[in-house]
């Protein structure tokens, strides 16, 4: 991209997914005068404050960073919102790009850049609007997903579509693996959208009214395996909840709050009472489900590392039923 096509791009994002796109925008030669990201959060065993992936990348490029708790001028943090508004106005962006930022953008933010705000969303809109589109697509058994570059409006992922890229979901894809591919695709597509925006008006397509559904935020309470569910459904959840929060089961009679996580599993054509241990020897661990059975391949005990079945069974006594 030539320098003549360079834009001033304010950027709002927080996790690794968003830092991938920011790196692509910088590599394409655009000027990023300001980055907005979530406040530093406690993380790790020491619970030390940790900067977001986007903040870390911005600082390595010498880009000013704002971290308001809210952008609502009439909300709980009016001083932080006002400070962020002043910083955005001073940055004079042509456009703002938003990816997994985590804060709702009020109308004043949407109206500030002359080209508005573009969002990098990890699904084929209008399917999987909301917070956890990658997880929910895998959990639902979708054959494909993708990235939608969207012109943001005041609704939740309701804006007009500018560019769409598709990505197949493989039979063994976890959220972690699919996330990385979609992050790279999002970076490529947003650079393409910015090139189009620099050249002239973007071609916007309203989202279809049919097929709207919502990808609700992942709750830790969803992690518990219910053996009465079909094995196919549990296997999808194991992939969808990797790396967070991880599917798990508690051993009957085990310590309260302690659960064994399952990181890899596959469906096998066997049957029994839900939770019944059908086979547990060598490299084979099979548990009956509501429909068919689940072969567990990779597990993790509390405080331990991920391990294969053979190693797990050598150090763990399992009851006849996990239900």
ZAMARGU-4260 file (C-alpha; in steps of 0.2 Angstrom, whole numbers, plus 5000, padded with zeros to 4 digits):
<rodrens>
0) 5000/5000/5000 | 5007/5017/4995 | 5009/5031/5008 | 4995/5041/4999 | 4982/5028/5004
5) 4987/5029/5023 | 4974/5033/5035 | 4974/5039/5053 | 4967/5024/5062 | 4962/5025/5081
10) 4961/5007/5087 | 4951/4999/5101 | 4954/4981/5106 | 4960/4970/5120 | 4965/4952/5118
15) 4977/4943/5107 | 4963/4942/5093 | 4964/4961/5092 | 4983/4963/5093 | 4984/4952/5077
20) 4974/4965/5068 | 4983/4980/5075 | 4999/4972/5069 | 4992/4970/5052 | 4986/4989/5051
25) 5003/4995/5057 | 5012/4984/5044 | 5001/4991/5030 | 5008/5008/5033 | 4993/5017/5042
30) 4996/5029/5056 | 4989/5024/5073 | 4988/5039/5084 | 4979/5032/5099 | 4974/5015/5106
35) 4960/5011/5118 | 4961/4995/5128 | 4954/4988/5144 | 4962/4993/5160 | 4976/4981/5166
40) 4969/4966/5175 | 4976/4954/5188 | 4982/4938/5180 | 4993/4923/5184 | 4996/4914/5200
45) 5003/4930/5208 | 4988/4940/5202 | 4999/4954/5196 | 4992/4967/5185 | 4995/4963/5167
50) 4993/4974/5152 | 4982/4968/5138 | 4990/4960/5122 | 4984/4976/5112 | 4992/4988/5125
55) 5009/4978/5125 | 5010/4979/5106 | 5005/4998/5106 | 5019/5002/5119 | 5032/4993/5108
60) 5027/5005/5094 | 5027/5020/5105 | 5008/5023/5103 | 4998/5032/5116 | 4986/5021/5126
65) 4970/5026/5135 | 4962/5013/5147 | 4945/5020/5153 | 4933/5009/5163 | 4919/5016/5152
70) 4916/5028/5138 | 4899/5034/5144 | 4900/5053/5148 | 4885/5051/5159 | 4891/5034/5167
75) 4900/5029/5183 | 4917/5035/5176 | 4913/5052/5168 | 4931/5059/5171 | 4939/5044/5162
80) 4926/5045/5148 | 4929/5064/5146 | 4948/5061/5146 | 4946/5047/5132 | 4935/5059/5122
85) 4949/5073/5123 | 4962/5060/5118 | 4952/5054/5103 | 4948/5072/5097 | 4966/5076/5098
90) 4971/5061/5088 | 4960/5066/5074 | 4957/5049/5067 | 4950/5046/5050 | 4942/5030/5056
95) 4942/5019/5071 | 4944/5000/5070 | 4937/4990/5085 | 4941/4971/5088 | 4936/4962/5104
100) 4937/4978/5114 | 4925/4974/5128 | 4917/4991/5131 | 4901/4997/5122 | 4904/5012/5111
105) 4892/5027/5114 | 4885/5037/5100 | 4898/5051/5102 | 4912/5038/5098 | 4903/5031/5083
110) 4901/5049/5076 | 4919/5056/5080 | 4929/5048/5065 | 4924/5055/5048 | 4923/5037/5041
115) 4915/5030/5057 | 4920/5014/5066 | 4924/4998/5058 | 4922/4982/5069 | 4931/4965/5066
120) 4918/4952/5071 | 4923/4933/5072 | 4907/4926/5064 | 4897/4926/5048 | 4884/4939/5053
125) 4870/4939/5058 | 4874/4922/5065 | 4883/4923/5082 | 4881/4941/5086 | 4888/4945/5104
130) 4903/4940/5115 | 4908/4922/5111 | 4906/4919/5092 | 4920/4907/5090 | 4916/4896/5105
135) 4897/4895/5100 | 4900/4891/5082 | 4911/4876/5087 | 4898/4871/5101 | 4884/4871/5089
140) 4893/4860/5076 | 4894/4874/5063 | 4903/4868/5047 | 4910/4885/5044 | 4912/4902/5052
145) 4922/4918/5047 | 4925/4936/5049 | 4913/4950/5045 | 4920/4968/5044 | 4905/4979/5049
150) 4901/4997/5050 | 4897/4999/5068 | 4880/5007/5074 | 4872/5008/5091 | 4866/4990/5091
155) 4875/4974/5096 | 4884/4969/5081 | 4869/4975/5070 | 4879/4986/5058 | 4880/4985/5039
160) 4892/4972/5032 | 4907/4979/5022 | 4918/4963/5019 | 4915/4944/5023 | 4929/4931/5024
165) 4924/4912/5027 | 4934/4899/5036 | 4929/4881/5038 | 4928/4873/5055 | 4938/4856/5056
170) 4932/4841/5065 | 4946/4843/5078 | 4946/4862/5079 | 4947/4870/5096 | 4943/4888/5100
175) 4961/4891/5102 | 4966/4884/5084 | 4951/4893/5076 | 4954/4909/5085 | 4972/4910/5078
180) 4966/4907/5060 | 4951/4920/5062 | 4963/4933/5070 | 4974/4932/5054 | 4959/4933/5043
185) 4953/4948/5052 | 4969/4957/5050 | 4969/4954/5031 | 4951/4959/5029 | 4952/4975/5039
190) 4968/4980/5029 | 4958/4977/5013 | 4943/4987/5021 | 4955/5002/5025 | 4962/5002/5008
195) 4944/5003/5001 | 4940/5017/5013 | 4955/5027/5008 | 4950/5026/4990 | 4932/5030/4991
200) 4915/5026/4999 | 4914/5008/5007 | 4901/4997/4999 | 4889/4992/5014 | 4876/4978/5014
205) 4863/4978/5027 | 4863/4962/5038 | 4849/4949/5033 | 4835/4949/5045 | 4834/4930/5044
210) 4847/4919/5054 | 4850/4931/5069 | 4856/4923/5085 | 4867/4927/5099 | 4884/4920/5106
215) 4882/4923/5124 | 4897/4925/5135 | 4905/4909/5141 | 4901/4906/5159 | 4912/4895/5170
220) 4896/4885/5176 | 4894/4878/5158 | 4911/4869/5160 | 4904/4854/5170 | 4901/4839/5159
225) 4883/4832/5160 | 4885/4813/5155 | 4867/4812/5151 | 4870/4823/5136 | 4874/4815/5119
230) 4892/4811/5117 | 4893/4822/5101 | 4887/4837/5111 | 4900/4835/5125 | 4914/4832/5112
235) 4910/4849/5104 | 4910/4857/5120 | 4927/4850/5125 | 4933/4858/5109 | 4924/4874/5111
240) 4929/4877/5129 | 4948/4875/5125 | 4957/4885/5131 | 4944/4893/5142 | 4935/4887/5154
245) 4939/4869/5149 | 4926/4855/5151 | 4927/4846/5168 | 4919/4832/5179 | 4920/4830/5197
250) 4924/4812/5204 | 4910/4806/5215 | 4916/4807/5233 | 4930/4819/5228 | 4935/4835/5237
255) 4922/4849/5234 | 4927/4861/5220 | 4940/4849/5213 | 4937/4844/5195 | 4946/4834/5182
260) 4947/4844/5165 | 4945/4835/5148 | 4955/4843/5134 | 4953/4830/5120 | 4939/4818/5117
265) 4930/4808/5103 | 4914/4800/5100 | 4913/4781/5100 | 4898/4769/5095 | 4895/4761/5112
270) 4882/4763/5125 | 4878/4761/5144 | 4871/4771/5158 | 4876/4789/5157 | 4893/4791/5166
275) 4896/4773/5167 | 4915/4768/5164 | 4914/4756/5149 | 4933/4754/5148 | 4948/4761/5158
280) 4965/4752/5154 | 4980/4757/5144 | 4977/4771/5133 | 4958/4769/5133 | 4946/4778/5144
285) 4928/4777/5138 | 4913/4784/5147 | 4895/4781/5142 | 4884/4796/5138 | 4865/4799/5135
290) 4868/4794/5117 | 4884/4784/5112 | 4900/4786/5122 | 4915/4797/5124 | 4933/4792/5123
295) 4944/4803/5133 | 4961/4807/5127 | 4969/4821/5136 | 4965/4825/5154 | 4971/4837/5168
300) 4970/4835/5187 | 4969/4849/5199 | 4986/4858/5199 | 4993/4847/5187 | 4997/4847/5168
305) 4988/4840/5153 | 4992/4822/5151 | 4987/4807/5141 | 4975/4793/5147 | 4989/4780/5151
310) 4998/4792/5163 | 4982/4798/5170 | 4976/4781/5174 | 4992/4776/5182 | 4990/4789/5196
315) 4971/4790/5197 | 4958/4777/5203 | 4941/4779/5195 | 4925/4773/5201 | 4913/4762/5191
320) 4903/4778/5186 | 4907/4796/5185 | 4889/4802/5187
</rodrens>
